[in-house]
Amino acid sequence: MANDKTEKATPKRREQSRKRGQVARSPEVNVAVGLLATFGLLAVVGGSTLQAMRDLMAGALSEAGETSGITFSEAWDIGLQGVWDAAKMLAPFLAVGAIAGVLASAAQVRPKITIEVLKPRFSVLNPITGMKKFVSPRSVVGLVKDLLKVSLIGVLAYAMIKSRMFDIIGLTGAGPGEVIALVGDIVLKLGFAIAGVYAVIAVGDFIFQRWQHERDIRMTKDEVKREAKDQDISPHIKGAMKQKQREMAMARMMAAVPQADVVITNPTHYAVALRYARDLPAPRVVAKGTDQVAFRIIGLARESGVTVLEDPPLARSLHAAAEIGDFVPAESFAAVAEILAYVYRLTGREPAAA
């Protein structure tokens, strides 16, 4: 069927989807790269970090019994210093992980700033759309990924601790340095194992996300034909078509002026034609314009016997606040009603039927 999305997306469709933030990206790749970078740094600078931790613990333990005579302010300063020292040790790992994640995301999708994704989309509030997401292939794959990650990481952690159980038991009575060294070794190896699991899952997830993205942006045969037809039209012809559309819109607007009840003017720069009928909830703007268009509206109104009144503030506000076909805004109701009442008294006419 012509409405079935069976065709690959064109470059134009891909660019449109990209502007909307609809891209193929796997968050698992970011996590995997971030973990590998973090534990890679730990393997390189782990020795110096371990020594810094030993010094920090030794200093804290050596001063643990000296609590007499310490004021609250001094205790607060000591606590802040400890937090600062710990932050300095952790900052390089956090920074490397974050930078690696950003680079991994940029590698998957070419960075591009777009405001389209910031626009509110009320379709996300549709409960039917939300329910469809719960049973979509993407949600099923996400559930499988989460279960796989939890299961594999749990198995790895159990296997790692079980294999080092005798070493852990042998730490009975050992000094803090030996405990930290063994724990650091276990954490490092377990970290690389978890990062490896994430890397394998990330590869599979990236392939799936690419497949799903291509499926989401597919087009129907009719859409491809329409896009090809639009591209075949030269810019000159497109410009001529737009000009013709503007001329037709102008002609329709000018044809509505003789049916207006009143034209409110600036008097030389703005003109707004209004029409009211008994069945309408409010007067409607049937024509408006500035400068030369305003002169044409005023001239046609006078030729057709339509009342022309000068009210510069009202003319400017109506021109700015209402488009052709719109009802006058609520803040202008009183002023417009007064003018229409005056026109009806002046002409002896009554509001027409809609």
Secondary structure, 3 states (H helix, E strand, C coil): CCCCEEECCCHHHHHHHHHCCCCCCCHHHHHHHHHHHHHHHHHHHHHHHHHHHHHHHHHHHHCCCCCCCCCHHHHHHHHHHHHHHHHHHHHHHHHHHHHHHHHHHHHHCCCCCCCHHHCCCHHHHCHHHHHHHHCCHHHHHHHHHHHHHHHHHHHHHHHHHHHCHHHHHCCCCCCHHHHHHHHHHHHHHHHHHHHHHHHHHHHHHHHHHHHHHHHHCCEEHHHHHHHHHHHHCCHHHHHHHHHHHHHHHHHHHHHHHHHCCEEEECCCCEEEEEECECCCCCCEEEEEEEHHHHHHHHHHHHHCCCEEEECHHHHHHHHHHCCCCCECCHHHHHHHHHHHHHHHHHHCCCCECC
